[in-house]
Amino acid sequence: MTPASAMQEWRSHWFRVLPCFLAIMLSTAHGYSLGVMIGPLEQEFGWPRAQITLGMSFIAVLALAGGPLVGVLVDRFGPRRIGLLGILIYCPSLACLSLATSDIWSWWGLWAMLAVCAMTIMPTVWISILNGFFFNSRGLALAIALSGTGLGAALWPIISNALVEAYGWRMAYAGLAAIGGAAVFPTVFLLFREHPAHRRTERFAAPGEGTTDKSGARRQMASVKFLKLAAASIVFAVANGMLTQNMVPVLIGEGLTPAKAAATAGLLGIGSITGRVIGGFLLDRYNGNIVAAVSCVLPLATLAIMIGSEGSQAWAAAATLILGLSIGAELDCNAYLVGRHFGTRYFGSLFGTINGLLLFGTGISPVLANLVYDATKTYDLVLYALIPTFIVAGLLFLTLGSYRNLDPDTGEALR
């Protein structure tokens, strides 16, 4: 990397990252607000926690097919059309969660509708334009854009808790939708545009990244390297989701008040943003496989703290920050590794598949964790089970192998 060229990229295109950052923040609203809503929903309707969080599983299941499909649509029609439409349908669907009745099927039906709409604002849509504007500083650009998840982790629990305390959980969902839409749509409308030469990605591929032919995406998805990356992604997503999506109830179980738990859970965002920036810096300078593997084992410190301490907000804050550092580096590592291992010609399709797996893992994980909670009335068993899970994810990333140079005509590996 030459510092001058990287600096020039930022001087010319820094504003391209802003709409991506905000839109990715918006895409996390339903997930990071759910932990705050569990208590009020449980109190009003008496639903078990596993049933309340089952709605996230609809997003998880749909993401398996929807993730790759969205990637294909981005490659074919461009991200701007899909992203603008996505915001316009996602925000109303989030507000509609307030319409749930005592019948659990009404809650699940509203989540099913939200799941369809959420596919149109997944990170695949937003980061796809960055490959056209950033080469030498691509890792950092991806990291900053994906830090929107960190800002979402920091803000949505606090905003949700404040709205619930002031207006109740129904108006809280409506308020989240209004705040999110008003903050994000104008910026996306004005600034979110792909590079003119990037409508066909192979014309704007970085040196050594090359292209693929029409069957290249399917061939690459069948490779051992891609299967390892996919497996590492979903294993980490399941483990990560068990903690992050349930952080508020987990901290309440550790002895914190709901308000303190929500505030402490917000530190996930601070750690995530920090982890993304550090991770992006490291990805531009060191092997991404190693950066990803290290991010997978960091949560072991979080688990040790949570298992060994109880009722201390200071220790809970430290554990949450460490977890945030880990999840901060995770998504941009996946995005970066897809581009470096497989090129950018079908980046939307390939990363869309990975993103779908990440959403699937994140979606099923709170249900799995809360099934254990409903049976044992504690999250302790979940915490112990996560120790080997994070280790396995790290080993999978570590064994991906070297980056491959791709032939610019055929997409075949040159080495």
GISUL-V969257 format. One line per field, one symbol per residue. burial: I if it has 9 or more other C-alpha atoms within 8 Angstrom, else O. Layout:
# GISUL-V969257
burial = ???
This chain:
# GISUL-V969257
burial = OOOOIIOOIOOOIIOIIIIIIIIIIIIIIOIIIIIIIIOIIIOOOOIOIIIIIIIIIIIIIIIIIIIIIIIIIIIOOIIIOIIIIIIIIIIIIIIIIIOIOOOIOIIIOIIIIIIIIIIIIIIIIIIIIIIIIIIIIIIIIIIIIIIIIIIIIIIIIIIIIOIIOOIIIIIIIIIIIIOIIOIIIOIIOOIIOIIOIIIIIIOIIOOOIIIIIOOIIOOIIOOOOIIIIIIIIIIIIIIIIIIIIIIIIIIIIOIIOOOIIIIIIIIIIIIIIIIIIIIIIIIIOOOIIIIIIIIIIIIIIIIOIIIOOOOIIOIIIIIIIIIIIIIIIIIIIIIIIIIIIIIIIIIIIIIIIIIIIIIIIIIIIIIIIIIIIIOOOIIOOIIOOIIOIIIIIIIIIIOIOOOIIIIIOIIOOOO
